[in-house]
Structure formats: C-alpha cells, structure tokens
C-alpha cells in the first residue's frame, strides 16, 4: 500500500505545534500502523511530510482514543472545495477572528458544524 503524502511548508508547519508520527498515532488510537495509514488514505485524518521522515499528523487531531469529532467531515469538504492536503492543513490552523481562533480550535470546542459550513462555502 503506497501512501502519497504532501511535503509541508515551513509557515504551515509552525502553525501546527505538536506532531505525531504514524506509529504514535496508531498507538494512541489503539490501531495497527496499517489501519492508521488507511485513516490517512480515507481522509479521516490528515498527515503531511515534515523533512525526510514518514507522514506526521497534528496531535490536536486526536481526542483520547478517537479522531476529533467533526474533523473527517471538514476534511472532505475542504478536499471537495479543491484544497490539497497542505492547503487544508493551513486553513485548519490559520486563526480566524470571526470564529474566534482557528478552525481546528473551533472543531475541538465542539463547534464543528460552523466550521463545516465555512468549509462548504469555500467550494462555491
């Protein structure tokens, strides 16, 4: 199974903060590495390359042993709007005064419906 993962730019990398390797994601979610890779392929999670290593996922995307509620739906809307993985990552972590905070902050706070509405509007 080959997994195509985009290389992140420095500015977006700095917005994210803490990163997890795929084995760390698998461990936190109590999954095999193969199943963690499948989450990336299915866009339930978003991972990017940082440097020369394998894919890494923002730690904030996980909530205990689960993916943050509302993240996968938001990712699908961003991809449907034509965003690539790095652009979607940048959008999720860029502060937005009208939320307030970043879209990922709003998702973590349970306001994923508002974030999805905004992501959906990007496609029009």
OpenMM code with the backbone's topology and positions (N, CA, C; nanometers):
from openmm import Vec3, app, unit

residues = "UNK UNK UNK UNK UNK UNK UNK UNK UNK UNK UNK UNK UNK UNK UNK UNK UNK UNK UNK UNK UNK UNK UNK UNK UNK UNK UNK UNK UNK UNK UNK UNK UNK UNK UNK UNK UNK UNK UNK UNK UNK UNK UNK UNK UNK UNK UNK UNK UNK UNK UNK UNK UNK UNK UNK UNK UNK UNK UNK UNK UNK UNK UNK UNK UNK UNK UNK UNK UNK UNK UNK UNK UNK UNK UNK UNK UNK UNK UNK UNK UNK UNK UNK UNK UNK UNK UNK UNK UNK UNK UNK UNK UNK UNK UNK UNK UNK UNK UNK UNK UNK UNK UNK UNK UNK UNK UNK UNK UNK UNK UNK UNK UNK UNK UNK UNK UNK UNK UNK UNK UNK UNK UNK UNK".split()
positions = [
    Vec3(0.0862, -0.1178, 0.0000),
    Vec3(0.0000, 0.0000, 0.0000),
    Vec3(0.0898, 0.1226, 0.0000),
    Vec3(0.0800, 0.2026, -0.1048),
    Vec3(0.1574, 0.3258, -0.1087),
    Vec3(0.0709, 0.4419, -0.0646),
    Vec3(0.1316, 0.5266, 0.0103),
    Vec3(0.0607, 0.6411, 0.0661),
    Vec3(0.1299, 0.7666, 0.0174),
    Vec3(0.0591, 0.8477, -0.0594),
    Vec3(0.1137, 0.9728, -0.1096),
    Vec3(0.0849, 1.0822, -0.0073),
    Vec3(0.1900, 1.1407, 0.0454),
    Vec3(0.1744, 1.2432, 0.1482),
    Vec3(0.2517, 1.3670, 0.1062),
    Vec3(0.1860, 1.4821, 0.1096),
    Vec3(0.2468, 1.6078, 0.0673),
    Vec3(0.3521, 1.6553, 0.1671),
    Vec3(0.4481, 1.7307, 0.1148),
    Vec3(0.5512, 1.7939, 0.1969),
    Vec3(0.4968, 1.9281, 0.2457),
    Vec3(0.5052, 1.9530, 0.3737),
    Vec3(0.4505, 2.0764, 0.4308),
    Vec3(0.5518, 2.1906, 0.4191),
    Vec3(0.4994, 2.3108, 0.4047),
    Vec3(0.5855, 2.4289, 0.4025),
    Vec3(0.6136, 2.4737, 0.5462),
    Vec3(0.7173, 2.5531, 0.5623),
    Vec3(0.7636, 2.5929, 0.6956),
    Vec3(0.6591, 2.6743, 0.7727),
    Vec3(0.5901, 2.7654, 0.7034),
    Vec3(0.4921, 2.8512, 0.7711),
    Vec3(0.3767, 2.7685, 0.8293),
    Vec3(0.3276, 2.6743, 0.7491),
    Vec3(0.2174, 2.5901, 0.7966),
    Vec3(0.2656, 2.5000, 0.9099),
    Vec3(0.3851, 2.4469, 0.8954),
    Vec3(0.4435, 2.3610, 0.9988),
    Vec3(0.4449, 2.4344, 1.1331),
    Vec3(0.4807, 2.5626, 1.1310),
    Vec3(0.4902, 2.6394, 1.2552),
    Vec3(0.3533, 2.6686, 1.3170),
    Vec3(0.2465, 2.6702, 1.2349),
    Vec3(0.1121, 2.6925, 1.2885),
    Vec3(0.0634, 2.5751, 1.3733),
    Vec3(0.1116, 2.4557, 1.3396),
    Vec3(0.0550, 2.3337, 1.3975),
    Vec3(0.0965, 2.3101, 1.5420),
    Vec3(0.2233, 2.3163, 1.5716),
    Vec3(0.2675, 2.2860, 1.7075),
    Vec3(0.3131, 2.1416, 1.7188),
    Vec3(0.2440, 2.0605, 1.7990),
    Vec3(0.2871, 1.9223, 1.8257),
    Vec3(0.2445, 1.8281, 1.7133),
    Vec3(0.3390, 1.7445, 1.6713),
    Vec3(0.3168, 1.6471, 1.5648),
    Vec3(0.3338, 1.5059, 1.6188),
    Vec3(0.2661, 1.4112, 1.5559),
    Vec3(0.2792, 1.2702, 1.5905),
    Vec3(0.3192, 1.1913, 1.4664),
    Vec3(0.4089, 1.0948, 1.4849),
    Vec3(0.4427, 1.0048, 1.3754),
    Vec3(0.3282, 0.9050, 1.3585),
    Vec3(0.3278, 0.8336, 1.2474),
    Vec3(0.2226, 0.7348, 1.2246),
    Vec3(0.2210, 0.6245, 1.3312),
    Vec3(0.3376, 0.5746, 1.3748),
    Vec3(0.3347, 0.4775, 1.4850),
    Vec3(0.2755, 0.5354, 1.6142),
    Vec3(0.3015, 0.6630, 1.6409),
    Vec3(0.2431, 0.7268, 1.7605),
    Vec3(0.0917, 0.7401, 1.7470),
    Vec3(0.0458, 0.7752, 1.6270),
    Vec3(-0.0991, 0.7834, 1.6020),
    Vec3(-0.1616, 0.6471, 1.6242),
    Vec3(-0.1022, 0.5446, 1.5653),
    Vec3(-0.1541, 0.4082, 1.5792),
    Vec3(-0.1607, 0.3679, 1.7261),
    Vec3(-0.0567, 0.3995, 1.8014),
    Vec3(-0.0525, 0.3658, 1.9436),
    Vec3(-0.1622, 0.4387, 2.0211),
    Vec3(-0.1778, 0.5689, 1.9975),
    Vec3(-0.2791, 0.6467, 2.0705),
    Vec3(-0.4208, 0.6030, 2.0374),
    Vec3(-0.4434, 0.5612, 1.9118),
    Vec3(-0.5775, 0.5193, 1.8708),
    Vec3(-0.5994, 0.3689, 1.8891),
    Vec3(-0.4949, 0.3004, 1.9387),
    Vec3(-0.5003, 0.1559, 1.9604),
    Vec3(-0.5323, 0.0825, 1.8299),
    Vec3(-0.4572, 0.1184, 1.7246),
    Vec3(-0.4738, 0.0594, 1.5925),
    Vec3(-0.3412, 0.0045, 1.5435),
    Vec3(-0.3465, -0.0753, 1.4367),
    Vec3(-0.2239, -0.1159, 1.3688),
    Vec3(-0.1760, 0.0025, 1.2851),
    Vec3(-0.0499, 0.0008, 1.2476),
    Vec3(0.0016, 0.1068, 1.1615),
    Vec3(-0.0707, 0.1040, 1.0275),
    Vec3(-0.1028, -0.0148, 0.9796),
    Vec3(-0.1770, -0.0265, 0.8540),
    Vec3(-0.3123, 0.0423, 0.8602),
    Vec3(-0.3808, 0.0272, 0.9723),
    Vec3(-0.5119, 0.0917, 0.9875),
    Vec3(-0.4953, 0.2439, 1.0011),
    Vec3(-0.3894, 0.2891, 1.0669),
    Vec3(-0.3624, 0.4326, 1.0772),
    Vec3(-0.3346, 0.4902, 0.9384),
    Vec3(-0.2595, 0.4174, 0.8547),
    Vec3(-0.2350, 0.4606, 0.7168),
    Vec3(-0.3660, 0.4701, 0.6401),
    Vec3(-0.4553, 0.3759, 0.6649),
    Vec3(-0.5843, 0.3760, 0.5964),
    Vec3(-0.6664, 0.5000, 0.6342),
    Vec3(-0.6565, 0.5438, 0.7595),
    Vec3(-0.7248, 0.6669, 0.8008),
    Vec3(-0.6757, 0.7863, 0.7194),
    Vec3(-0.5462, 0.7885, 0.6887),
    Vec3(-0.4911, 0.8951, 0.6048),
    Vec3(-0.5418, 0.8819, 0.4612),
    Vec3(-0.5384, 0.7604, 0.4079),
    Vec3(-0.5845, 0.7393, 0.2702),
    Vec3(-0.7317, 0.7752, 0.2538),
    Vec3(-0.8113, 0.7453, 0.3561),
    Vec3(-0.9552, 0.7723, 0.3523),
    Vec3(-0.9897, 0.9164, 0.3907),
    Vec3(-0.8879, 0.9957, 0.4206),
    Vec3(-0.9032, 1.1353, 0.4637),
    Vec3(-0.9884, 1.1497, 0.5901),
    Vec3(-0.9783, 1.0512, 0.6775),
    Vec3(-1.0373, 1.0637, 0.8110),
    Vec3(-0.9415, 1.1417, 0.8994),
    Vec3(-0.8137, 1.1355, 0.8634),
    Vec3(-0.7056, 1.2110, 0.9275),
    Vec3(-0.6248, 1.2755, 0.8165),
    Vec3(-0.5490, 1.3767, 0.8519),
    Vec3(-0.4637, 1.4442, 0.7549),
    Vec3(-0.3211, 1.4399, 0.8063),
    Vec3(-0.2323, 1.3920, 0.7210),
    Vec3(-0.0916, 1.3857, 0.7567),
    Vec3(-0.0075, 1.4438, 0.6448),
    Vec3(0.1068, 1.4959, 0.6794),
    Vec3(0.1986, 1.5551, 0.5820),
    Vec3(0.3416, 1.5140, 0.6161),
    Vec3(0.4289, 1.5316, 0.5193),
    Vec3(0.5715, 1.5060, 0.5444),
    Vec3(0.6357, 1.6318, 0.6006),
    Vec3(0.7170, 1.6094, 0.7009),
    Vec3(0.7971, 1.7162, 0.7602),
    Vec3(0.9412, 1.6694, 0.7529),
    Vec3(1.0185, 1.7279, 0.6649),
    Vec3(1.1539, 1.6802, 0.6465),
    Vec3(1.1533, 1.5510, 0.5666),
    Vec3(1.2422, 1.4604, 0.6015),
    Vec3(1.2584, 1.3391, 0.5213),
    Vec3(1.1857, 1.2170, 0.5772),
    Vec3(1.1202, 1.2300, 0.6901),
    Vec3(1.0558, 1.1146, 0.7508),
    Vec3(0.9219, 1.0801, 0.6880),
    Vec3(0.8527, 0.9886, 0.7505),
    Vec3(0.7200, 0.9475, 0.7057),
    Vec3(0.6157, 1.0506, 0.7423),
    Vec3(0.4909, 1.0208, 0.7131),
    Vec3(0.3838, 1.1161, 0.7410),
    Vec3(0.3706, 1.1440, 0.8908),
    Vec3(0.3360, 1.2687, 0.9200),
    Vec3(0.3088, 1.3083, 1.0579),
    Vec3(0.1737, 1.3773, 1.0631),
    Vec3(0.1093, 1.3626, 1.1772),
    Vec3(-0.0273, 1.4110, 1.1983),
    Vec3(-0.0256, 1.5084, 1.3163),
    Vec3(-0.0960, 1.6205, 1.3060),
    Vec3(-0.1052, 1.7099, 1.4217),
    Vec3(-0.1681, 1.6387, 1.5420),
    Vec3(-0.1060, 1.6508, 1.6573),
    Vec3(-0.1561, 1.5843, 1.7782),
    Vec3(-0.2979, 1.6295, 1.8126),
    Vec3(-0.3324, 1.7537, 1.7806),
    Vec3(-0.4628, 1.8090, 1.8149),
    Vec3(-0.5768, 1.7378, 1.7398),
    Vec3(-0.5434, 1.6619, 1.6342),
    Vec3(-0.6450, 1.5876, 1.5598),
    Vec3(-0.6985, 1.4674, 1.6380),
    Vec3(-0.6296, 1.4321, 1.7469),
    Vec3(-0.6730, 1.3170, 1.8268),
    Vec3(-0.7322, 1.3635, 1.9585),
    Vec3(-0.8358, 1.2930, 1.9991),
    Vec3(-0.9029, 1.3215, 2.1264),
    Vec3(-0.9123, 1.1886, 2.2000),
    Vec3(-0.8166, 1.1656, 2.2879),
    Vec3(-0.8119, 1.0362, 2.3549),
    Vec3(-0.7831, 0.9266, 2.2535),
    Vec3(-0.8689, 0.8268, 2.2466),
    Vec3(-0.8503, 0.7153, 2.1538),
    Vec3(-0.9326, 0.7311, 2.0268),
    Vec3(-0.9736, 0.8546, 1.9969),
    Vec3(-1.0544, 0.8818, 1.8784),
    Vec3(-0.9997, 1.0000, 1.8004),
    Vec3(-1.0417, 1.0065, 1.6740),
    Vec3(-1.0170, 1.1258, 1.5928),
    Vec3(-1.1185, 1.2299, 1.6394),
    Vec3(-1.0790, 1.3554, 1.6460),
    Vec3(-1.1662, 1.4631, 1.6907),
    Vec3(-1.2953, 1.4627, 1.6093),
    Vec3(-1.4071, 1.4683, 1.6785),
    Vec3(-1.5378, 1.4685, 1.6128),
    Vec3(-1.5503, 1.5899, 1.5208),
    Vec3(-1.5941, 1.5650, 1.3980),
    Vec3(-1.6131, 1.6720, 1.3016),
    Vec3(-1.4950, 1.6941, 1.2084),
    Vec3(-1.3784, 1.6361, 1.2411),
    Vec3(-1.2604, 1.6583, 1.1579),
    Vec3(-1.2744, 1.5941, 1.0208),
    Vec3(-1.3133, 1.4679, 1.0143),
    Vec3(-1.3158, 1.3997, 0.8847),
    Vec3(-1.4159, 1.4640, 0.7893),
    Vec3(-1.5314, 1.5055, 0.8381),
    Vec3(-1.6288, 1.5727, 0.7527),
    Vec3(-1.5748, 1.7040, 0.7003),
    Vec3(-1.5048, 1.7773, 0.7848),
    Vec3(-1.4439, 1.9041, 0.7432),
    Vec3(-1.3365, 1.8789, 0.6384),
    Vec3(-1.2552, 1.7754, 0.6585),
    Vec3(-1.1508, 1.7429, 0.5613),
    Vec3(-1.2115, 1.7121, 0.4251),
    Vec3(-1.3192, 1.6353, 0.4234),
    Vec3(-1.3847, 1.6018, 0.2963),
    Vec3(-1.4353, 1.7276, 0.2258),
    Vec3(-1.4948, 1.8188, 0.3006),
    Vec3(-1.5447, 1.9426, 0.2407),
    Vec3(-1.4306, 2.0267, 0.1829),
    Vec3(-1.3180, 2.0327, 0.2535),
    Vec3(-1.2033, 2.1086, 0.2039),
    Vec3(-1.1479, 2.0460, 0.0757),
    Vec3(-1.1381, 1.9138, 0.0731),
    Vec3(-1.0883, 1.8462, -0.0464),
    Vec3(-1.1856, 1.8638, -0.1622),
    Vec3(-1.3156, 1.8571, -0.1340),
    Vec3(-1.4170, 1.8799, -0.2375),
    Vec3(-1.4097, 2.0228, -0.2917),
    Vec3(-1.3662, 2.1164, -0.2088),
    Vec3(-1.3532, 2.2565, -0.2498),
    Vec3(-1.2256, 2.2794, -0.3312),
    Vec3(-1.1456, 2.1742, -0.3492),
    Vec3(-1.0247, 2.1848, -0.4302),
    Vec3(-0.8964, 2.2068, -0.3533),
    Vec3(-0.9041, 2.2044, -0.2211),
    Vec3(-0.7839, 2.2212, -0.1396),
    Vec3(-0.7000, 2.0934, -0.1456),
    Vec3(-0.5666, 2.1090, -0.1512),
    Vec3(-0.4817, 1.9920, -0.1360),
    Vec3(-0.4548, 1.9731, 0.0143),
    Vec3(-0.3806, 1.8706, 0.0484),
    Vec3(-0.3590, 1.8397, 0.1903),
    Vec3(-0.2918, 1.9529, 0.2668),
    Vec3(-0.1918, 2.0151, 0.2066),
    Vec3(-0.1205, 2.1231, 0.2762),
    Vec3(-0.2104, 2.2458, 0.2894),
    Vec3(-0.2856, 2.2777, 0.1853),
    Vec3(-0.3780, 2.3918, 0.1928),
    Vec3(-0.4853, 2.3673, 0.2988),
    Vec3(-0.5353, 2.2443, 0.3059),
    Vec3(-0.6358, 2.2104, 0.4075),
    Vec3(-0.5772, 2.2242, 0.5473),
    Vec3(-0.4532, 2.1774, 0.5641),
    Vec3(-0.3854, 2.1891, 0.6937),
    Vec3(-0.3709, 2.3360, 0.7310),
    Vec3(-0.3267, 2.4177, 0.6348),
    Vec3(-0.3078, 2.5609, 0.6605),
    Vec3(-0.4411, 2.6249, 0.6997),
    Vec3(-0.5493, 2.5929, 0.6289),
    Vec3(-0.6806, 2.6505, 0.6578),
    Vec3(-0.7264, 2.6123, 0.7989),
    Vec3(-0.7059, 2.4874, 0.8360),
    Vec3(-0.7493, 2.4408, 0.9682),
    Vec3(-0.6762, 2.5110, 1.0826),
    Vec3(-0.5524, 2.5508, 1.0610),
    Vec3(-0.4706, 2.6065, 1.1687),
    Vec3(-0.4537, 2.7582, 1.1628),
    Vec3(-0.5052, 2.8218, 1.0588),
    Vec3(-0.4911, 2.9673, 1.0473),
    Vec3(-0.5961, 3.0368, 1.1331),
    Vec3(-0.5544, 3.1245, 1.2229),
    Vec3(-0.6509, 3.1953, 1.3075),
    Vec3(-0.7524, 3.2749, 1.2243),
    Vec3(-0.8760, 3.2738, 1.2708),
    Vec3(-0.9859, 3.3444, 1.2056),
    Vec3(-1.0587, 3.4224, 1.3150),
    Vec3(-1.0490, 3.5557, 1.3089),
    Vec3(-1.1080, 3.6402, 1.4132),
    Vec3(-1.2575, 3.6175, 1.4291),
    Vec3(-1.3257, 3.5787, 1.3228),
    Vec3(-1.4708, 3.5621, 1.3302),
    Vec3(-1.5121, 3.4333, 1.4015),
    Vec3(-1.4176, 3.3416, 1.4275),
    Vec3(-1.4566, 3.2167, 1.4959),
    Vec3(-1.4689, 3.2330, 1.6485),
    Vec3(-1.3914, 3.2883, 1.7276),
    Vec3(-1.2506, 3.3280, 1.7155),
    Vec3(-1.1593, 3.2067, 1.7296),
    Vec3(-1.0338, 3.2264, 1.6955),
    Vec3(-0.9367, 3.1171, 1.6965),
    Vec3(-0.9276, 3.0548, 1.5584),
    Vec3(-0.8659, 2.9400, 1.5508),
    Vec3(-0.8526, 2.8708, 1.4232),
    Vec3(-0.9682, 2.7731, 1.4054),
    Vec3(-0.9932, 2.7283, 1.2824),
    Vec3(-1.0979, 2.6277, 1.2624),
    Vec3(-1.0766, 2.5010, 1.3463),
    Vec3(-0.9524, 2.4561, 1.3622),
    Vec3(-0.9311, 2.3352, 1.4428),
    Vec3(-0.9635, 2.3621, 1.5897),
    Vec3(-0.9387, 2.4834, 1.6378),
    Vec3(-0.9768, 2.5187, 1.7752),
    Vec3(-1.1285, 2.5095, 1.7918),
    Vec3(-1.2008, 2.5601, 1.6911),
    Vec3(-1.3474, 2.5567, 1.6955),
    Vec3(-1.3987, 2.4131, 1.6899),
    Vec3(-1.3365, 2.3293, 1.6070),
    Vec3(-1.3765, 2.1879, 1.5989),
    Vec3(-1.3560, 2.1217, 1.7345),
    Vec3(-1.2394, 2.1440, 1.7939),
    Vec3(-1.2096, 2.0841, 1.9258),
    Vec3(-1.3072, 2.1325, 2.0326),
    Vec3(-1.3570, 2.2556, 2.0179),
    Vec3(-1.4509, 2.3130, 2.1147),
    Vec3(-1.5950, 2.2687, 2.0881),
    Vec3(-1.6146, 2.1807, 1.9889),
    Vec3(-1.7484, 2.1299, 1.9604),
    Vec3(-1.8275, 2.2132, 1.8617),
    Vec3(-1.7614, 2.3100, 1.7977),
    Vec3(-1.8316, 2.3953, 1.7013),
    Vec3(-1.8021, 2.3518, 1.5585),
    Vec3(-1.8001, 2.2187, 1.5376),
    Vec3(-1.7642, 2.1662, 1.4054),
    Vec3(-1.8690, 2.1960, 1.2990),
    Vec3(-1.9940, 2.2137, 1.3370),
    Vec3(-2.0975, 2.2457, 1.2382),
    Vec3(-2.0688, 2.3808, 1.1731),
    Vec3(-2.0308, 2.4800, 1.2525),
    Vec3(-1.9965, 2.6122, 1.1998),
    Vec3(-1.8746, 2.6032, 1.1078),
    Vec3(-1.7751, 2.5253, 1.1474),
    Vec3(-1.6541, 2.5114, 1.0663),
    Vec3(-1.6880, 2.4414, 0.9345),
    Vec3(-1.7707, 2.3377, 0.9407),
    Vec3(-1.8103, 2.2672, 0.8173),
    Vec3(-1.8869, 2.3607, 0.7244),
    Vec3(-1.9720, 2.4446, 0.7793),
    Vec3(-2.0471, 2.5396, 0.6977),
    Vec3(-1.9501, 2.6318, 0.6231),
    Vec3(-1.8483, 2.6778, 0.6926),
    Vec3(-1.7483, 2.7655, 0.6299),
    Vec3(-1.6672, 2.6909, 0.5241),
    Vec3(-1.6304, 2.5676, 0.5543),
    Vec3(-1.5535, 2.4868, 0.4582),
    Vec3(-1.6372, 2.4596, 0.3331),
    Vec3(-1.7642, 2.4335, 0.3527),
    Vec3(-1.8529, 2.4067, 0.2391),
    Vec3(-1.8649, 2.5302, 0.1500),
    Vec3(-1.8689, 2.6478, 0.2105),
    Vec3(-1.8815, 2.7724, 0.1346),
    Vec3(-1.7580, 2.7981, 0.0481),
    Vec3(-1.6438, 2.7391, 0.0827),
    Vec3(-1.5219, 2.7589, 0.0046),
    Vec3(-1.5334, 2.7007, -0.1358),
    Vec3(-1.6198, 2.5995, -0.1499),
    Vec3(-1.6347, 2.5343, -0.2790),
    Vec3(-1.7234, 2.6092, -0.3746),
    Vec3(-1.7822, 2.7205, -0.3315),
    Vec3(-1.8753, 2.7941, -0.4177),
    Vec3(-1.8237, 2.9314, -0.4513),
] * unit.nanometer
topology = app.Topology()
chain = topology.addChain("A")
for resn in residues:
    res = topology.addResidue(resn, chain)
    for name in ("N", "CA", "C"):
        topology.addAtom(name, app.Element.getBySymbol(name[0]), res)
